[in-house]
């Protein structure tokens, strides 16, 4: 099964010439499903959401998504406090925590937005327990968690790690091997995360920004994920003005007895 991961489109700060080339690259990859890891828009304004809606409507394959911190209003405080996800639900999807099952994978959407914080996310105990249960019940399918906020930051990252993330990683490591897909940092990273010396049950994939001009020292990119039997191949597709999106790197990981290891 082939999946495509995109993130941080940030319509309102998008690169207009890049958007059609992103569509073309996704279509050329021929995925079974496109996953959007939040931040469709820059300021949750109607015009930005209309552009984001036009983008997903133009996709030629099924897609699912979760919201990001930019997808809830920042300056409209009454709406942020009373109905923070109303615009997202109107323009993108009613469900903010979708689940998608195939014979190969179980994709578990997680809404990590927090109306009380501008950029920092949160995951609560009910979400941790729900995801843990779904990992255990996945059977032969590979559990893949789709969220906007990462659950682990490297030391050089200045943004605050979301509330509840360490607790979630500890709990999910007990439930079985899984993959976490995220965005938010506008940087690309693929590596197993070891919460304790005895486990490597989490394989994390951070996608960079797929369409925005708000770069963080890296190029626009997206990921192609080829999922097999307890195995995943992650290909980074990087944009340049000359070639459009092209292969930049590829890593293959498999679930062994002690958790994830590079194949």
VMD Tcl script that draws the C-alpha trace (Angstrom):
set ca {
  {0.00 0.00 0.00}
  {1.26 3.47 -0.87}
  {0.52 6.55 1.24}
  {1.45 10.20 0.75}
  {2.05 12.52 3.71}
  {1.80 16.29 3.28}
  {1.75 18.95 6.00}
  {1.78 22.67 6.70}
  {0.22 23.91 3.46}
  {-0.47 27.27 5.14}
  {-2.76 28.69 2.47}
  {-2.37 32.42 2.80}
  {1.41 32.04 2.64}
  {1.54 29.36 -0.06}
  {3.85 29.52 -3.06}
  {1.30 29.77 -5.93}
  {3.60 28.30 -8.58}
  {4.38 25.33 -6.33}
  {0.81 24.20 -5.66}
  {0.03 22.74 -9.13}
  {3.41 21.00 -9.14}
  {2.59 19.47 -5.76}
  {-0.68 18.18 -7.21}
  {1.18 16.73 -10.17}
  {3.78 15.03 -7.97}
  {1.12 13.47 -5.74}
  {-0.78 12.20 -8.79}
  {2.44 10.77 -10.24}
  {3.07 8.84 -7.01}
  {-0.33 7.10 -7.43}
  {-1.03 6.71 -3.69}
  {-3.91 4.76 -2.21}
  {-4.44 7.58 0.30}
  {-3.20 11.12 0.94}
  {-2.78 12.19 4.58}
  {-2.66 15.86 5.57}
  {-1.00 16.54 8.94}
  {-2.65 19.88 9.67}
  {-2.08 23.60 9.16}
  {-4.12 23.91 6.01}
  {-4.26 27.70 6.47}
  {-2.27 30.53 7.99}
  {-4.96 32.45 9.92}
  {-8.19 30.40 9.70}
  {-9.80 32.99 7.40}
  {-12.54 32.12 4.95}
  {-10.56 32.96 1.80}
  {-7.65 30.83 2.99}
  {-9.95 27.93 3.79}
  {-11.59 28.24 0.37}
  {-8.17 27.87 -1.25}
  {-7.39 24.89 0.96}
  {-10.70 23.28 0.06}
  {-9.99 23.78 -3.63}
  {-6.65 22.06 -3.11}
  {-8.08 18.88 -1.57}
  {-10.97 18.86 -4.07}
  {-8.38 18.72 -6.85}
  {-6.71 15.61 -5.42}
  {-7.35 12.55 -7.56}
  {-7.15 10.06 -4.69}
  {-8.92 9.65 -1.31}
  {-7.57 11.76 1.55}
  {-7.90 12.21 5.30}
  {-6.67 15.01 7.53}
  {-6.26 16.33 11.05}
  {-6.24 20.01 12.08}
  {-3.18 22.01 13.10}
  {-2.75 24.95 15.44}
  {-3.07 27.44 12.55}
  {-6.42 25.92 11.58}
  {-8.15 27.41 14.62}
  {-8.70 31.20 14.88}
  {-5.95 33.23 16.52}
  {-7.39 36.76 16.58}
  {-11.12 35.98 16.80}
  {-11.11 35.15 20.50}
  {-14.85 34.35 20.94}
  {-14.69 31.82 18.10}
  {-11.38 30.43 19.34}
  {-12.81 29.80 22.81}
  {-16.36 28.72 21.91}
  {-16.02 26.91 18.55}
  {-12.34 26.67 17.60}
  {-12.82 23.92 15.00}
  {-15.99 25.28 13.36}
  {-14.24 26.70 10.28}
  {-12.15 23.54 9.86}
  {-15.28 21.40 10.04}
  {-17.11 23.65 7.57}
  {-14.39 23.74 4.94}
  {-12.23 20.65 5.41}
  {-13.87 17.77 7.32}
  {-16.43 17.21 10.05}
  {-14.30 14.54 11.70}
  {-11.09 15.84 13.32}
  {-9.88 12.39 14.37}
  {-10.56 10.13 11.37}
  {-9.74 6.43 11.24}
  {-8.90 4.63 8.01}
  {-8.39 0.87 7.77}
  {-6.95 -1.32 5.04}
  {-5.60 -4.86 5.01}
  {-2.11 -3.44 5.57}
  {-2.46 -0.44 7.88}
  {-4.71 1.23 10.42}
  {-4.42 5.02 10.30}
  {-5.48 6.76 13.49}
  {-6.14 10.49 13.27}
  {-5.40 12.55 16.39}
  {-6.51 16.15 16.99}
  {-3.68 17.76 18.99}
  {-4.86 21.39 18.75}
  {-5.31 23.39 21.95}
  {-7.53 26.47 22.07}
  {-5.58 27.73 25.11}
  {-2.21 27.76 23.35}
  {-1.07 29.58 20.22}
  {1.32 26.95 18.89}
  {1.76 24.26 21.54}
  {-0.39 21.15 21.18}
  {-1.78 18.72 23.71}
  {-2.81 15.08 23.98}
  {-5.04 14.02 26.86}
  {-5.52 10.77 28.75}
  {-8.66 9.77 26.83}
  {-6.83 10.17 23.51}
  {-3.84 8.21 24.80}
  {-6.07 5.35 25.92}
  {-8.07 5.34 22.66}
  {-4.93 5.18 20.52}
  {-3.43 2.49 22.75}
  {-6.54 0.37 22.37}
  {-6.51 0.80 18.59}
  {-2.83 -0.19 18.40}
  {-3.59 -3.37 20.34}
  {-6.61 -4.16 18.16}
  {-4.84 -3.52 14.85}
  {-3.92 -7.19 14.42}
  {-1.68 -7.69 11.37}
  {-2.21 -4.09 10.25}
  {0.51 -1.54 10.95}
  {-0.82 1.20 13.30}
  {-0.04 4.66 11.91}
  {-0.89 7.72 14.02}
  {-1.51 10.95 12.11}
  {-1.14 14.16 14.14}
  {-0.03 17.73 13.55}
  {2.28 18.13 16.54}
  {5.33 15.87 16.97}
  {5.65 13.75 20.09}
  {9.41 14.22 20.32}
  {11.72 17.14 19.53}
  {15.43 17.15 18.95}
  {17.36 19.39 21.40}
  {17.82 22.18 18.83}
  {14.05 22.67 18.33}
  {12.88 25.93 19.95}
  {9.14 25.19 19.91}
  {7.62 23.72 23.05}
  {6.87 20.01 23.06}
  {3.17 19.42 23.37}
  {1.59 18.60 26.70}
  {1.16 14.89 27.36}
  {3.60 13.77 24.63}
  {6.09 11.89 26.87}
  {3.23 10.10 28.64}
  {1.73 9.11 25.28}
  {5.01 7.69 23.98}
  {5.49 5.63 27.13}
  {1.94 4.27 26.98}
  {1.97 3.46 23.26}
  {5.33 1.70 23.52}
  {3.61 -0.75 25.86}
  {0.82 -1.30 23.32}
  {2.97 -2.34 20.35}
  {5.03 -1.10 17.41}
  {3.58 1.86 15.54}
  {4.40 4.85 13.34}
  {3.72 8.51 14.19}
  {3.35 10.99 11.32}
  {3.44 14.72 12.05}
  {4.31 18.19 10.77}
  {4.47 21.52 12.62}
  {8.26 21.90 12.72}
  {8.65 22.49 8.96}
  {11.58 20.06 8.95}
  {11.88 16.50 7.66}
  {12.97 13.68 9.96}
  {12.66 9.90 9.95}
  {13.96 7.90 12.91}
  {12.89 5.42 15.61}
  {12.26 7.02 18.97}
  {13.46 5.16 22.04}
  {11.45 6.24 25.08}
  {13.48 3.91 27.30}
  {16.58 1.84 26.73}
  {14.45 -1.26 26.33}
  {12.12 -0.18 23.54}
  {12.06 1.30 20.05}
  {8.39 0.81 19.31}
  {7.80 4.27 17.78}
  {8.98 5.17 14.28}
  {8.51 8.91 13.81}
  {8.20 10.72 10.47}
  {8.15 14.53 10.58}
  {7.19 16.07 7.24}
  {8.34 19.56 6.28}
  {6.13 22.20 4.72}
  {4.63 20.99 1.47}
  {3.45 24.30 -0.03}
  {4.21 27.27 2.22}
  {6.87 29.93 1.76}
  {7.41 29.79 5.56}
  {10.52 27.62 5.29}
  {12.71 26.77 8.28}
  {16.01 26.25 6.51}
  {14.73 23.26 4.51}
  {13.08 22.98 1.11}
  {9.41 22.25 0.52}
  {8.81 18.53 0.65}
  {6.39 15.66 1.17}
  {6.75 11.96 1.92}
  {5.81 8.79 0.10}
  {5.29 5.82 2.42}
  {5.20 2.30 1.02}
  {3.77 0.00 3.68}
  {4.24 -3.75 3.65}
  {4.18 -6.54 6.21}
  {5.45 -4.77 9.37}
  {7.76 -2.79 7.12}
  {7.74 0.76 5.77}
  {9.76 2.57 3.13}
  {9.85 6.37 3.47}
  {10.84 8.47 0.47}
  {11.38 12.20 0.81}
  {10.29 14.24 -2.21}
  {11.95 17.68 -2.32}
  {10.98 20.66 -4.47}
  {13.25 22.72 -6.69}
  {12.31 25.28 -9.33}
  {14.19 23.29 -11.97}
  {12.86 19.78 -11.43}
  {9.73 20.21 -9.30}
  {9.39 17.49 -6.65}
  {12.03 14.80 -6.96}
  {13.42 11.93 -4.88}
  {15.88 13.16 -2.25}
  {16.26 10.25 0.18}
  {14.82 6.86 1.00}
  {14.87 4.86 4.23}
  {13.44 1.43 4.97}
  {12.50 0.25 8.46}
  {11.10 -3.05 9.68}
  {9.63 -4.23 12.98}
  {11.99 -6.70 14.64}
  {11.66 -8.44 17.99}
  {13.07 -5.39 19.82}
  {11.12 -2.83 17.82}
  {11.92 -0.73 14.75}
  {15.28 -1.05 13.03}
  {16.61 0.21 9.72}
  {16.52 -2.47 7.07}
}
mol new
graphics top color blue
foreach p $ca { graphics top sphere $p radius 0.5 }
foreach p [lrange $ca 0 end-1] q [lrange $ca 1 end] { graphics top cylinder $p $q radius 0.2 }
display resetview
